[in-house]
Amino acid sequence: MPDPSLRGDTVKRSTRAVAALFGAAALALASACSNPNAGAGGTATSAASTAAAADQQLRVGFFGFAKANSFAQAAWAGVQEAAQAGNATAEFVDSNFDGATQVQQLTDAVTSKRFDVVVIQANDGTAITQPVKQALAAGITVVVEFTPIGGRFDTVEPQVDGVISIVDAPTANGEGLAKMGLDACKQLGKQLDQQSCQVAYLQGFDNYPLDAARTKAAQDALKAGGANLVASPIGGYTPDSGRTAMQNVLQANPGVNVVIGSSQAVEGASALTAGRTDVLYVGNGGSTQAYAGVMDGSWYGTYVIPEKTDGKTATELGLKKHRGEQVATATDSATLTPFKALGTKETLAGLTAEYSD
C-alpha cells in the first residue's frame, strides 16, 4: 500500500523533533496555505518564476519510501523512464522508511538547490508538509505520489497549494478492499447477514495514520455490507508477519472464510491454508505474486495500483509543469487501471504485474 501502503517492519516517528526543526520555517511560510478543496479538473502552472527552457536538462529527486522496498522500486523505474525521455537526470533519495529522515533530506535538498523537480512518497504525510512548502517557495516543482501529504486521507486533491497530486486515497483503498472481500463471501456462497461470512482484516500498522484511515474505512464497509468481522490483527507488510497473524486468526477462528491484508502479508497467510477451497484472500498490492494468487484461484482479488506507471506519470507531470506547461493538479492513481484498481481473475486476465515483491 502496497501498499506505503508498503512500509517495512518499522515506521519511526519524531513529531516533537520535526516540530522544533520547522518552527521557524512555519513562521516564514505563514502565507502558504492548505487547499484540500481544489478541483480535480483544475490545472497548475509552474511554481518557478521563470519556466525552464525545453532544451534545459532538469534534475529530478525521487524521495521514495526505501530503496529496499519493491513498491518504491517500481515507482523508481517509472521515474527513471520518464526522466530519460524528458531530458532530465534522476536520483533516488533513500529515507529507509523514516519520516524524520525524509523531512531532513528534503530540507537539505531545498537549501542546496539540488533538484528542479521532486517526486515524494511520503513516509509521514503530515511532517513533510512544511519542507514541501519550503520547496515550492524556492521554485521547486513538487509532485505528491501515492501517499497524500497533509492531514486528510479521504481525497486525492492537493492539500498544499502548488503541488501536483497523484495519489491513492487510503479510505478509497479500504473501501475497495472491503468490496472485494464482500464479493469473495458471495463467491463462497456465504450469506451477508452479519453472521455467515467470517472475515479477518490484517491491518498494516496500528500506529500509522494512513493505515488507520484505510483500516477504519475497510472495517466500516465490511460491517455495513453484512460481513462478520471476526479478527483484525496486525498483519504488516511481510510474508512472515502475515503468516504469524494468520496463525493467530486460525487458532481463534478456524472457520474464517475471507482474509484481507497487504499482498505480502497475504502471501504468508495463504500458505497456511494451501489446498483449502473454503478460504479466499484479498490482497492490497499489484505484485507478480498477487497476480499469480488471483489467477490460480486461491485469492479472490487484489487492489492494484500500477506503481511503475504511477511513478512515470508523476515525473512526466512534474517536468511539464516546471517547463511552464499546464497540467492536472489531481490524479486518482486507481484511474490508471481500466478496472479502477479492483483486480480480479476477470479483470487481470492477460495482464502482467509491474513489479515483484
Stockholm file with secondary structure:
# STOCKHOLM 1.0

chainA/1-357         MPDPSLRGDTVKRSTRAVAALFGAAALALASACSNPNAGAGGTATSAASTAAAADQQLRVGFFGFAKANSFAQAAWAGVQEAAQAGNATAEFVDSNFDGATQVQQLTDAVTSKRFDVVVIQANDGTAITQPVKQALAAGITVVVEFTPIGGRFDTVEPQVDGVISIVDAPTANGEGLAKMGLDACKQLGKQLDQQSCQVAYLQGFDNYPLDAARTKAAQDALKAGGANLVASPIGGYTPDSGRTAMQNVLQANPGVNVVIGSSQAVEGASALTAGRTDVLYVGNGGSTQAYAGVMDGSWYGTYVIPEKTDGKTATELGLKKHRGEQVATATDSATLTPFKALGTKETLAGLTAEYSD
#=GR chainA/1-357 SS CCCSSCCCSCCBCCHHHHHHHTHHHHHHTTTCCCCTTCCTTCEECCSSSSCCCTTSCEEEEEECSCTTCHHHHHHHHHHHHHHHHTTEEEEECCCTTBHHHHHHHHHHHHHHTCCSEEEECCSSTTTTHHHHHHHHHTTCEEEEEESCCSSCSSCCSCSSTTCEEEECCHHHHHHHHHHHHHHHHHHTTCCCSSSSSEEEECBSCTTCHHHHHHHHHHHHHHHHTTCEEEECCBCTTSHHHHHHHHHHHHHHCTTCCEEEEEHHHHHHHHGGGTTCSSCEEEEESCBHHHHHHHHTTSEEEEECCCHHHHHHHHHHHHHHHHTTCCEESEEEGGGGSTTTTEEETTTTTTCCCSBCC
#=GC SS_cons         CCCSSCCCSCCBCCHHHHHHHTHHHHHHTTTCCCCTTCCTTCEECCSSSSCCCTTSCEEEEEECSCTTCHHHHHHHHHHHHHHHHTTEEEEECCCTTBHHHHHHHHHHHHHHTCCSEEEECCSSTTTTHHHHHHHHHTTCEEEEEESCCSSCSSCCSCSSTTCEEEECCHHHHHHHHHHHHHHHHHHTTCCCSSSSSEEEECBSCTTCHHHHHHHHHHHHHHHHTTCEEEECCBCTTSHHHHHHHHHHHHHHCTTCCEEEEEHHHHHHHHGGGTTCSSCEEEEESCBHHHHHHHHTTSEEEEECCCHHHHHHHHHHHHHHHHTTCCEESEEEGGGGSTTTTEEETTTTTTCCCSBCC
//
